[in-house]
Amino acid sequence: MSEYTASDIQILEGLEAVRKRPAMYIGDTGIAGLHHLVYEIVDNSIDEATGGYCDRISVTINADNSIKVSDNGRGIPVDIHPKTGRSALEVVMSTLHAGGKFDSKVYKASGGLHGVGMSVVNALSEHLDAYVDRDGKKYHIRCEYGKPVTEVKVVGDAQGTGTTIIFKPDPKIFSETVYTFELLANRLRELAFLNRGVAISLEDLRNNVREEYKYDGGIVSFVEFINKNKEALHKPIYFSGSSGDVAVEIAMQYTATFSDNIYTFANNINTHEGGFHLVGFKAGLTRCINDYAFENKLLKEKEERLSGDDIKEGLTAIISVKIVNPQFEGQTKTKLGNSEVKGVVESAVFDKLKTYLEENPNEARRVIDKCVSAAQAREAAQKAKDLIRRKNVLEGSLLPGKLADCIEEDPTKTELFIVEGDSAGGSAKQGRDRKIQAILPLRGKILNVEKAQINRVLASEEIRNLITAMGTNFGIDFSLARLRYHKIIIMTDADVDGAHIRTLLLTLFYRHMKPLIEGGHIYAAMPPLFKVKKGKTEKYVYTEAQLATAQAEMGMDSSVQRYKGLGEMNPQQLWDTTMDPSQRTLVQITVQDAIKADELFTILMGEVVEPRRAFIEAHAKDVKNLDV
């Protein structure tokens, strides 16, 4: 066992500011920050696993929404720290930037917040108990609101080694203190994929649910998990490489779908904003595919090189790098800024993938054919876009004829309602606030983009009208800066057809205009399901539960009108119930887990029928408003 003692714990500064400015350390004090506390503790255990000292991690949500995280690592040192004269366990708990992560002899590559994790969790908890098994003894310390209330002391004998942390978030800090099983499960599953052979369990004592994740295939299993409902063109390709302080692992697989799913990680942290590892991957991939295609006469000499977007179509890839001193940048600090990573990743991709293609000519042919097909679709789409531009210029109009635009020109103040059908569109146009609200009626259901290449998508008049109205353009030309309305509101009927149209639109936005969702610009309107009337008193209700309450209040002899379509409402009713900013209900569309979102769109809108049938059978009893 490698030496790991109190002298390995380095102190950079105190803990004072954490409770005053928690968002500086965990992002926010809402649901994301609440769950981030768990990730910080788990990351410490993962660092032990990465070093080869731990292969089991367990997370438990207790009945009172406190959290327990245990591992079988070396255990946090408990001996006296040479600079402070206090137990190293107490130092780690109560001092910001104190830990073993600053010394590459202890952890070659670490995740988390690099030494602030344990102390920040402690500072933001009502109470935290730490138990450490080392040297045959079990040690314990208890803290409250970040401050130790007991000394480190022996509380029993220990079998083996490890650390257990039990903490309860402080409700005075967090607006939400109820943990979501699915959010934790998604992150823990992700960590199990990234750390081959490490068993990670999640147990919820609130409802006695338990899951365990362990993947001996590592990131190859990760790719297989993402693609399980898609038609794969070949078995996953895996390769790795290293240079200096950078190590890289990559798994990739092409499918018959038309969207790409490339996920990047640095020291187990999901780098949502990409970075130099992603830049290196794309460069190496594009160069390798083009070189192989030309060398093997799969592309003719006079033909254009395939673009990066052509080569990404249908690709699922996991890029995982480990680096000693990662630099994180971007708005959410999830963009890898280490420029030296680019060359390592690019070289590994080019060399290892080239070898694979040369050794597997049949699979290589399928991949190149897929990329060439994407290029042909892109060229056709570009011609369609050019034609649209010329047509608009010739006709002197840049906006679709069905769009009823608003007067206000400041996009931060305006809203675009995408409305199902001309009837509802007519009511919406009459009932709207013309100053800030624009209306675009849709004629029927738009194209299912999950099953279509980009040229077919752009051939759809309804989609072209929508793109033109929003002003963002499309695909590689997409620009969020040109968005003409900062609220895009999907307003469809409260029936099966309305739900289908809403799903089709969300598929379009997620697959081809994801920044709209990531920027918080997409909303769903919530029209009422019922109008309850007794005499001259009317009340609109939005759920079955609200209907029962309204009937109890107004009497069971009240009349109930069930709205199946927006067109059944007159303009004033539509304004009062669904469009008036002062009293309407909007649901903002967000993506908390991109992998889960991709899976759902694939199941619901993709080519393969069996997963969709299984999904419907599994969730049939969850349906609340069945339209029969």
C-alpha positions as CSV (number, residue, x, y, z in Angstrom):
1,M,0.0,0.0,0.0
2,S,1.3,3.4,-1.0
3,E,2.0,5.7,2.0
4,Y,-0.8,8.2,2.6
5,T,-0.3,10.1,5.8
6,A,-1.0,13.5,7.5
7,S,2.0,15.1,5.8
8,D,0.3,14.5,2.4
9,I,-2.5,16.9,3.4
10,Q,-1.7,20.5,2.3
11,I,-3.6,23.6,3.5
12,L,-4.2,26.6,1.2
13,E,-6.8,28.7,3.1
14,G,-9.7,28.7,5.6
15,L,-13.5,28.0,5.3
16,E,-15.0,31.4,6.1
17,A,-16.8,32.3,2.8
18,V,-18.5,29.0,2.0
19,R,-21.7,29.5,3.9
20,K,-22.0,33.1,2.9
21,R,-21.5,32.5,-0.8
22,P,-22.3,28.8,-1.4
23,A,-23.0,29.3,-5.1
24,M,-19.4,30.2,-5.7
25,Y,-18.4,26.7,-4.7
26,I,-21.3,24.4,-5.9
27,G,-22.9,26.4,-8.7
28,D,-26.3,27.1,-7.1
29,T,-28.4,26.3,-4.0
30,G,-31.2,24.7,-5.9
31,I,-31.7,21.1,-7.0
32,A,-28.4,21.0,-8.9
33,G,-26.3,22.3,-6.0
34,L,-28.1,19.8,-3.6
35,H,-27.0,16.9,-5.7
36,H,-23.6,18.3,-6.3
37,L,-22.8,17.7,-2.6
38,V,-23.2,14.0,-3.2
39,Y,-21.0,14.1,-6.3
40,E,-18.2,15.8,-4.4
41,I,-18.1,13.1,-1.7
42,V,-18.3,10.3,-4.3
43,D,-15.5,12.0,-6.4
44,N,-13.2,11.5,-3.4
45,S,-14.0,7.8,-3.5
46,I,-13.5,7.7,-7.2
47,D,-10.1,9.2,-6.8
48,E,-9.2,6.3,-4.5
49,A,-10.5,3.9,-7.2
50,T,-8.5,5.6,-9.9
51,G,-5.4,5.1,-7.9
52,G,-6.2,1.4,-7.5
53,Y,-7.1,1.5,-3.8
54,C,-10.9,1.1,-4.0
55,D,-13.3,-1.1,-5.9
56,R,-16.6,-0.6,-4.1
57,I,-18.6,2.6,-3.4
58,S,-22.0,2.7,-2.0
59,V,-24.4,5.7,-1.8
60,T,-27.6,5.6,0.4
61,I,-30.4,8.1,0.5
62,N,-31.7,7.8,4.0
63,A,-35.4,8.3,5.0
64,D,-34.7,11.8,6.2
65,N,-33.0,12.8,3.0
66,S,-29.6,12.6,4.5
67,I,-26.9,10.9,2.5
68,K,-24.4,8.2,3.3
69,V,-21.4,7.5,1.1
70,S,-19.0,4.6,1.8
71,D,-15.9,3.2,0.1
72,N,-13.3,0.5,0.7
73,G,-10.4,2.8,0.0
74,R,-7.4,3.6,2.2
75,G,-9.4,5.8,4.6
76,I,-8.7,9.5,5.2
77,P,-5.5,9.9,7.4
78,V,-6.3,10.4,11.1
79,D,-2.8,11.1,12.4
80,I,-1.6,14.5,13.5
81,H,-1.0,17.0,10.7
82,P,2.5,18.4,11.0
83,K,1.6,22.1,10.3
84,T,-1.6,22.3,12.4
85,G,-1.2,19.9,15.3
86,R,-4.7,18.6,14.6
87,S,-5.8,15.3,13.2
88,A,-5.6,15.3,9.4
89,L,-9.3,14.1,9.3
90,E,-10.4,17.2,11.2
91,V,-8.3,19.4,8.8
92,V,-9.9,17.9,5.7
93,M,-13.3,18.4,7.2
94,S,-12.9,22.0,8.3
95,T,-10.4,23.7,6.1
96,L,-11.0,24.8,2.5
97,H,-8.4,23.6,0.0
98,A,-7.1,20.9,2.3
99,G,-6.6,17.5,0.9
100,G,-4.3,15.0,-0.9
101,K,-5.4,16.1,-4.4
102,F,-2.7,18.8,-4.6
103,D,0.1,16.3,-4.5
104,S,0.5,14.2,-7.6
105,K,2.3,11.6,-5.5
106,V,-1.1,10.9,-3.8
107,Y,-3.5,11.3,-6.7
108,K,-2.1,11.4,-10.3
109,A,-5.4,12.6,-11.6
110,S,-8.4,13.7,-9.5
111,G,-11.9,14.9,-10.1
112,G,-14.2,17.0,-7.9
113,L,-13.4,20.5,-6.9
114,H,-9.8,19.7,-6.2
115,G,-9.6,19.8,-2.4
116,V,-12.7,21.9,-1.6
117,G,-15.2,19.1,-1.9
118,M,-15.3,17.6,1.6
119,S,-15.0,20.8,3.5
120,V,-17.7,22.6,1.3
121,V,-20.1,19.7,1.9
122,N,-19.4,20.0,5.6
123,A,-19.9,23.7,5.6
124,L,-23.3,23.4,3.9
125,S,-24.6,20.6,6.0
126,E,-26.7,20.7,9.2
127,H,-24.4,17.9,10.4
128,L,-21.8,15.6,9.0
129,D,-20.4,12.4,10.5
130,A,-17.1,10.9,9.2
131,Y,-16.1,7.3,10.0
132,V,-12.7,6.1,8.9
133,D,-11.4,2.5,9.1
134,R,-7.6,2.4,9.3
135,D,-5.0,0.4,11.1
136,G,-7.6,-2.0,12.6
137,K,-9.5,0.9,14.3
138,K,-12.7,2.8,13.4
139,Y,-12.4,6.6,13.9
140,H,-15.2,9.2,14.1
141,I,-15.7,12.9,14.0
142,R,-18.9,14.9,14.0
143,C,-19.4,18.4,12.6
144,E,-22.3,20.8,12.6
145,Y,-22.6,23.7,10.1
146,G,-19.0,23.1,9.2
147,K,-17.5,23.2,12.7
148,P,-16.2,20.1,14.6
149,V,-18.3,19.4,17.7
150,T,-16.3,16.3,18.7
151,E,-12.7,15.4,18.5
152,V,-11.4,12.5,16.3
153,K,-11.7,9.5,18.5
154,V,-11.7,5.7,18.2
155,V,-15.2,4.2,18.4
156,G,-14.5,0.6,17.7
157,D,-12.5,-2.0,15.8
158,A,-12.4,-2.1,12.0
159,Q,-12.2,-4.9,9.4
160,G,-10.3,-3.6,6.4
161,T,-10.1,0.1,5.4
162,G,-12.4,2.8,4.0
163,T,-14.3,6.0,4.6
164,T,-18.0,6.6,5.4
165,I,-19.5,10.1,5.2
166,I,-23.0,10.8,6.4
167,F,-24.4,14.3,5.9
168,K,-27.7,16.2,5.9
169,P,-27.8,19.4,3.8
170,D,-28.7,22.6,5.6
171,P,-32.3,23.7,4.7
172,K,-31.3,27.3,5.6
173,I,-28.9,27.1,2.6
174,F,-30.8,25.0,0.1
175,S,-34.2,25.8,-1.4
176,E,-34.8,22.1,-2.0
177,T,-33.6,19.3,0.3
178,V,-35.3,16.3,-1.3
179,Y,-33.0,14.1,-3.3
180,T,-34.0,12.7,-6.7
181,F,-33.1,9.0,-7.2
182,E,-32.8,9.3,-11.0
183,L,-30.4,12.3,-10.9
184,L,-28.0,10.4,-8.6
185,A,-28.5,7.2,-10.6
186,N,-27.5,8.8,-13.9
187,R,-24.3,10.3,-12.5
188,L,-23.3,7.1,-10.6
189,R,-23.9,5.0,-13.6
190,E,-21.8,7.4,-15.7
191,L,-18.9,7.0,-13.1
192,A,-19.2,3.2,-13.2
193,F,-18.8,3.3,-17.0
194,L,-15.8,5.6,-16.8
195,N,-14.1,3.5,-14.1
196,R,-14.0,-0.1,-15.4
197,G,-14.6,-2.7,-12.8
198,V,-15.6,-0.4,-9.9
199,A,-18.9,-1.4,-8.3
200,I,-21.1,1.5,-7.4
201,S,-24.4,1.0,-5.6
202,L,-27.3,3.4,-5.0
203,E,-30.0,2.6,-2.4
204,D,-33.0,4.7,-1.5
205,L,-34.4,3.9,1.9
206,R,-37.4,6.1,1.3
207,N,-39.0,3.5,-0.9
208,N,-36.5,0.5,-0.7
209,V,-35.1,0.8,-4.2
210,R,-31.6,-0.4,-4.9
211,E,-29.4,-0.5,-8.1
212,E,-25.8,-1.4,-8.6
213,Y,-23.6,-0.4,-11.5
214,K,-20.4,-2.3,-12.5
215,Y,-19.1,-2.4,-16.1
216,D,-16.1,-4.5,-16.8
217,G,-16.3,-3.2,-20.4
218,G,-15.8,0.4,-19.2
219,I,-16.5,3.0,-21.8
220,V,-17.2,0.3,-24.5
221,S,-20.2,-0.7,-22.3
222,F,-21.1,3.0,-22.1
223,V,-21.3,3.2,-25.9
224,E,-23.4,0.0,-26.0
225,F,-25.7,1.4,-23.4
226,I,-26.3,4.6,-25.4
227,N,-26.9,2.7,-28.6
228,K,-28.9,-0.2,-27.3
229,N,-32.1,1.0,-29.2
230,K,-30.3,1.9,-32.4
231,E,-29.1,0.0,-35.4
232,A,-25.3,-0.3,-35.1
233,L,-23.1,-0.4,-38.2
234,H,-20.3,-2.3,-36.5
235,K,-19.0,-3.3,-33.0
236,P,-17.7,-0.5,-30.8
237,I,-14.1,0.5,-31.5
238,Y,-11.9,1.1,-28.5
239,F,-8.4,2.6,-28.3
240,S,-6.2,4.4,-25.8
241,G,-3.0,6.4,-25.7
242,S,-0.9,8.5,-23.5
243,S,1.8,11.1,-23.5
244,G,3.4,12.9,-20.6
245,D,0.8,13.7,-18.0
246,V,-2.2,13.0,-20.3
247,A,-3.9,9.6,-20.8
248,V,-6.8,9.1,-23.2
249,E,-9.4,6.4,-23.7
250,I,-11.9,6.5,-26.6
251,A,-14.8,4.2,-27.5
252,M,-16.9,4.9,-30.6
253,Q,-19.6,3.4,-32.8
254,Y,-21.5,4.4,-35.9
255,T,-25.3,3.8,-36.1
256,A,-27.9,4.2,-38.8
257,T,-29.3,7.3,-37.1
258,F,-28.8,10.9,-38.3
259,S,-27.6,12.6,-35.1
260,D,-24.3,12.4,-33.2
261,N,-23.7,11.8,-29.5
262,I,-20.2,12.7,-28.5
263,Y,-19.6,12.9,-24.7
264,T,-16.3,14.1,-23.2
265,F,-14.9,13.7,-19.8
266,A,-11.8,14.9,-18.0
267,N,-10.8,13.2,-14.7
268,N,-14.4,11.8,-14.7
269,I,-16.0,15.2,-14.9
270,N,-18.5,15.6,-17.7
271,T,-17.2,18.4,-19.8
272,H,-20.5,19.5,-21.3
273,E,-18.9,22.5,-23.0
274,G,-16.2,20.4,-24.6
275,G,-12.6,21.7,-24.8
276,F,-9.3,20.7,-26.3
277,H,-9.9,16.9,-26.0
278,L,-13.0,17.3,-28.2
279,V,-11.1,19.6,-30.6
280,G,-8.4,16.9,-30.9
281,F,-10.9,14.1,-31.4
282,K,-12.7,15.9,-34.2
283,A,-9.4,16.9,-35.9
284,G,-8.0,13.3,-35.8
285,L,-11.3,11.7,-36.8
286,T,-11.8,14.0,-39.8
287,R,-8.2,13.6,-41.1
288,C,-8.3,9.8,-40.6
289,I,-11.6,9.2,-42.4
290,N,-10.7,11.4,-45.3
291,D,-7.2,9.9,-45.7
292,Y,-8.5,6.4,-45.6
293,A,-11.4,7.2,-48.1
294,F,-9.0,8.7,-50.6
295,E,-6.3,6.1,-50.2
296,N,-8.8,3.3,-50.8
297,K,-10.6,5.0,-53.7
298,L,-13.8,5.3,-51.7
299,L,-13.7,9.0,-52.6
300,K,-12.5,10.2,-56.0
301,E,-9.5,12.5,-56.2
302,K,-11.6,15.4,-57.5
303,E,-14.3,15.1,-54.9
304,E,-14.4,17.4,-51.9
305,R,-13.1,16.2,-48.6
306,L,-15.8,15.1,-46.1
307,S,-16.5,17.7,-43.5
308,G,-16.5,17.2,-39.8
309,D,-20.3,17.3,-39.7
310,D,-20.5,14.6,-42.4
311,I,-18.2,12.4,-40.5
312,K,-20.1,12.9,-37.2
313,E,-23.5,11.8,-38.5
314,G,-24.7,8.7,-36.6
315,L,-21.6,8.6,-34.4
316,T,-21.6,7.8,-30.7
317,A,-18.3,8.4,-28.9
318,I,-17.0,8.6,-25.4
319,I,-13.8,10.5,-24.9
320,S,-12.2,10.2,-21.4
321,V,-9.0,11.9,-20.5
322,K,-7.0,11.8,-17.3
323,I,-4.6,14.7,-16.6
324,V,-2.6,15.8,-13.6
325,N,-3.5,19.5,-13.6
326,P,-6.8,20.1,-15.4
327,Q,-7.9,23.6,-16.2
328,F,-11.6,24.1,-16.5
329,E,-13.1,27.1,-18.3
330,G,-16.4,28.2,-19.8
331,Q,-19.6,29.5,-18.2
332,T,-20.1,26.5,-16.1
333,K,-16.5,25.5,-15.7
334,T,-17.0,22.3,-17.7
335,K,-14.8,23.1,-20.7
336,L,-11.3,21.6,-20.6
337,G,-8.7,24.3,-21.3
338,N,-5.4,22.3,-21.3
339,S,-4.1,22.8,-24.9
340,E,-1.6,20.0,-24.6
341,V,-4.5,17.5,-24.6
342,K,-5.4,18.3,-28.2
343,G,-2.3,16.8,-29.7
344,V,-2.4,13.6,-27.6
345,V,-6.0,12.9,-28.5
346,E,-5.7,13.8,-32.2
347,S,-2.6,11.5,-32.5
348,A,-4.3,8.6,-30.7
349,V,-7.5,8.9,-32.9
350,F,-5.6,9.2,-36.2
351,D,-3.2,6.4,-35.6
352,K,-5.4,3.9,-33.8
353,L,-8.5,4.4,-35.9
354,K,-6.5,4.2,-39.1
355,T,-5.2,0.9,-38.0
356,Y,-8.7,-0.3,-37.2
357,L,-10.1,0.7,-40.6
358,E,-7.2,-1.0,-42.5
359,E,-7.7,-4.2,-40.5
360,N,-11.5,-4.2,-40.9
361,P,-12.3,-3.2,-44.5
362,N,-15.9,-4.2,-44.4
363,E,-16.7,-2.1,-41.4
364,A,-14.6,0.7,-42.9
365,R,-16.7,0.7,-46.1
366,R,-19.9,0.9,-44.1
367,V,-18.5,3.9,-42.1
368,I,-17.3,5.7,-45.3
369,D,-20.6,5.1,-47.1
370,K,-22.5,6.6,-44.1
371,C,-20.3,9.7,-44.2
372,V,-20.6,10.1,-48.0
373,S,-24.4,9.8,-47.6
374,A,-24.3,12.5,-45.0
375,A,-22.2,14.7,-47.3
376,Q,-24.7,14.3,-50.2
377,A,-27.6,15.2,-47.9
378,R,-25.7,18.2,-46.7
379,E,-25.1,19.4,-50.2
380,A,-28.8,19.0,-51.1
381,A,-29.7,20.8,-47.9
382,Q,-27.3,23.7,-48.8
383,K,-29.0,24.0,-52.2
384,A,-32.4,24.1,-50.5
385,K,-31.2,26.9,-48.1
386,D,-29.7,28.9,-51.0
387,L,-33.0,28.5,-52.9
388,I,-35.0,29.7,-49.8
389,R,-32.7,32.8,-49.5
390,R,-33.0,33.6,-53.2
391,K,-36.8,33.2,-53.1
392,N,-37.1,35.4,-50.1
393,V,-35.0,38.1,-51.7
394,L,-37.0,38.0,-55.0
395,E,-40.3,38.1,-53.2
396,G,-39.1,40.9,-50.8
397,S,-40.1,38.9,-47.7
398,L,-38.0,37.3,-45.1
399,L,-40.8,36.0,-42.9
400,P,-43.4,33.3,-43.6
401,G,-46.9,34.5,-44.6
402,K,-48.7,32.7,-41.8
403,L,-46.6,34.4,-39.1
404,A,-48.5,37.1,-37.2
405,D,-45.5,39.1,-35.9
406,C,-45.3,41.3,-32.9
407,I,-44.5,45.0,-32.8
408,E,-41.7,44.9,-30.3
409,E,-38.2,44.4,-31.9
410,D,-36.2,43.7,-28.7
411,P,-36.0,39.8,-28.7
412,T,-35.6,39.7,-24.9
413,K,-39.2,41.0,-24.6
414,T,-40.9,38.9,-27.2
415,E,-42.6,35.5,-27.5
416,L,-43.4,33.2,-30.4
417,F,-46.4,30.9,-29.9
418,I,-46.2,27.8,-32.1
419,V,-49.9,26.9,-32.4
420,E,-51.5,23.7,-33.6
421,G,-53.9,24.4,-36.5
422,D,-55.4,27.4,-38.2
423,S,-58.5,27.4,-35.9
424,A,-56.4,27.8,-32.7
425,G,-54.0,30.1,-34.6
426,G,-57.0,32.4,-35.4
427,S,-58.1,32.6,-31.8
428,A,-54.5,33.1,-30.7
429,K,-54.0,35.9,-33.2
430,Q,-57.1,37.7,-32.0
431,G,-56.5,37.2,-28.3
432,R,-52.8,37.9,-28.1
433,D,-50.9,40.9,-26.9
434,R,-49.8,42.2,-30.3
435,K,-46.9,44.2,-28.8
436,I,-44.9,41.3,-27.6
437,Q,-46.6,38.1,-28.8
438,A,-46.2,36.5,-32.3
439,I,-48.2,33.6,-33.6
440,L,-47.2,30.9,-36.0
441,P,-49.9,28.3,-36.8
442,L,-48.7,24.8,-37.9
443,R,-50.6,22.9,-40.6
444,G,-50.8,19.4,-39.1
445,K,-47.8,17.4,-37.8
446,I,-44.3,18.3,-38.8
447,L,-41.8,15.8,-40.2
448,N,-40.3,13.4,-37.7
449,V,-36.6,14.5,-37.9
450,E,-35.4,11.5,-36.0
451,K,-35.9,9.4,-39.2
452,A,-34.8,12.0,-41.7
453,Q,-31.5,13.4,-43.0
454,I,-31.0,17.1,-43.1
455,N,-32.0,17.6,-46.7
456,R,-35.4,16.0,-46.1
457,V,-35.8,18.2,-42.9
458,L,-35.2,21.3,-44.9
459,A,-37.5,20.2,-47.6
460,S,-40.4,20.5,-45.1
461,E,-42.3,23.8,-45.6
462,E,-43.5,23.8,-42.0
463,I,-40.0,23.4,-40.6
464,R,-38.6,26.1,-43.0
465,N,-41.3,28.5,-41.9
466,L,-40.5,27.9,-38.3
467,I,-36.7,28.3,-38.9
468,T,-37.3,31.5,-40.8
469,A,-39.7,32.9,-38.2
470,M,-37.2,32.3,-35.4
471,G,-34.3,33.8,-37.4
472,T,-31.7,31.4,-36.2
473,N,-31.0,29.5,-39.4
474,F,-30.3,25.8,-39.1
475,G,-27.6,23.1,-38.7
476,I,-24.0,24.4,-38.9
477,D,-25.4,27.9,-39.8
478,F,-27.4,28.0,-36.6
479,S,-26.9,31.2,-34.6
480,L,-28.5,31.8,-31.2
481,A,-27.5,35.5,-31.5
482,R,-30.1,35.9,-34.3
483,L,-33.0,34.5,-32.3
484,R,-35.9,36.9,-32.8
485,Y,-37.9,35.8,-29.7
486,H,-36.4,34.7,-26.4
487,K,-39.5,32.7,-25.5
488,I,-40.5,30.0,-28.0
489,I,-43.8,28.6,-26.6
490,I,-45.3,25.3,-27.9
491,M,-49.1,25.6,-27.6
492,T,-50.9,22.4,-28.6
493,D,-54.2,20.7,-27.7
494,A,-54.4,18.8,-24.5
495,D,-55.0,15.5,-26.4
496,V,-53.0,12.7,-28.0
497,D,-52.5,14.6,-31.3
498,G,-51.3,17.7,-29.4
499,A,-48.8,15.6,-27.4
500,H,-47.5,14.0,-30.6
501,I,-47.0,17.5,-32.2
502,R,-45.3,18.7,-29.1
503,T,-42.9,15.7,-29.1
504,L,-42.2,16.2,-32.8
505,L,-41.2,19.9,-32.2
506,L,-39.1,19.0,-29.2
507,T,-37.3,16.3,-31.3
508,L,-36.6,19.0,-33.9
509,F,-35.2,21.4,-31.3
510,Y,-33.2,18.8,-29.5
511,R,-31.6,17.2,-32.5
512,H,-31.0,20.3,-34.7
513,M,-31.3,23.4,-32.4
514,K,-30.2,22.2,-29.0
515,P,-28.8,25.7,-27.9
516,L,-32.5,26.8,-27.8
517,I,-33.2,24.3,-25.1
518,E,-29.8,24.8,-23.3
519,G,-30.4,28.5,-23.3
520,G,-33.8,28.2,-21.6
521,H,-35.8,29.5,-24.6
522,I,-38.2,26.6,-25.1
523,Y,-41.5,26.4,-23.2
524,A,-44.7,24.4,-23.3
525,A,-48.0,26.2,-22.7
526,M,-50.5,24.6,-20.3
527,P,-54.0,25.1,-21.6
528,P,-56.8,24.2,-19.2
529,L,-58.5,20.8,-19.4
530,F,-61.8,21.8,-17.9
531,K,-64.1,24.8,-17.3
532,V,-66.3,24.5,-14.2
533,K,-69.4,26.7,-14.2
534,K,-72.1,27.4,-11.7
535,G,-74.4,30.3,-12.4
536,K,-72.2,33.2,-13.4
537,T,-69.1,31.8,-11.7
538,E,-66.5,30.1,-14.0
539,K,-63.3,28.5,-13.1
540,Y,-60.6,27.0,-15.4
541,V,-58.7,24.0,-14.0
542,Y,-55.7,22.2,-15.4
543,T,-55.6,18.8,-13.8
544,E,-58.0,16.1,-12.6
545,A,-57.1,16.9,-9.0
546,Q,-57.9,20.6,-9.5
547,L,-61.3,19.6,-11.0
548,A,-62.2,17.6,-7.9
549,T,-61.3,20.5,-5.7
550,A,-63.3,23.0,-7.8
551,Q,-66.3,20.7,-7.8
552,A,-66.1,20.3,-4.0
553,E,-65.9,24.1,-3.7
554,M,-68.7,25.0,-6.2
555,G,-70.9,22.0,-5.6
556,M,-71.3,18.8,-7.5
557,D,-74.2,20.3,-9.5
558,S,-71.8,22.6,-11.3
559,S,-71.4,22.0,-15.0
560,V,-68.0,20.8,-16.4
561,Q,-66.8,21.4,-19.9
562,R,-63.8,19.3,-21.1
563,Y,-61.6,21.1,-23.6
564,K,-60.1,18.8,-26.2
565,G,-58.8,21.6,-28.5
566,L,-57.6,25.1,-28.3
567,G,-59.9,26.0,-31.2
568,E,-62.9,25.4,-28.8
569,M,-61.9,28.5,-26.9
570,N,-62.8,32.0,-28.0
571,P,-59.9,34.6,-28.2
572,Q,-60.7,36.0,-24.7
573,Q,-60.7,32.6,-23.1
574,L,-57.4,31.6,-24.7
575,W,-55.8,34.8,-23.5
576,D,-57.2,34.4,-20.0
577,T,-56.2,30.8,-19.5
578,T,-53.1,30.2,-21.6
579,M,-51.5,33.4,-23.0
580,D,-51.8,36.1,-20.4
581,P,-48.3,36.4,-18.8
582,S,-49.8,37.5,-15.5
583,Q,-51.8,34.3,-14.9
584,R,-50.8,31.6,-17.4
585,T,-48.7,28.5,-16.6
586,L,-45.6,27.7,-18.7
587,V,-43.3,24.7,-18.4
588,Q,-39.7,25.5,-19.3
589,I,-38.1,22.6,-21.2
590,T,-34.7,21.7,-19.8
591,V,-32.3,18.8,-20.3
592,Q,-30.8,17.5,-17.0
593,D,-29.4,14.3,-18.5
594,A,-28.5,14.4,-22.2
595,I,-27.9,10.6,-22.4
596,K,-31.4,9.9,-21.0
597,A,-32.9,12.5,-23.4
598,D,-31.2,10.9,-26.4
599,E,-32.5,7.5,-25.3
600,L,-36.1,8.8,-25.0
601,F,-36.1,10.5,-28.4
602,T,-34.6,7.4,-30.0
603,I,-37.3,5.1,-28.4
604,L,-40.3,7.4,-29.1
605,M,-39.4,8.7,-32.5
606,G,-36.8,6.3,-33.9
607,E,-37.0,3.4,-36.5
608,V,-36.9,0.5,-34.1
609,V,-40.4,-0.6,-32.9
610,E,-39.7,-3.0,-30.1
611,P,-38.2,-0.5,-27.6
612,R,-41.2,1.8,-28.2
613,R,-43.6,-1.0,-27.5
614,A,-41.8,-1.9,-24.3
615,F,-41.8,1.7,-23.2
616,I,-45.6,2.1,-23.8
617,E,-46.3,-1.2,-21.9
618,A,-44.0,-0.1,-19.0
619,H,-45.6,3.4,-18.7
620,A,-49.2,2.7,-19.8
621,K,-50.5,3.1,-16.2
622,D,-48.8,6.5,-15.9
623,V,-51.1,8.1,-18.4
624,K,-53.2,10.8,-16.8
625,N,-55.3,12.3,-19.7
626,L,-56.2,9.5,-22.1
627,D,-58.0,10.7,-25.2
628,V,-60.4,8.0,-26.4
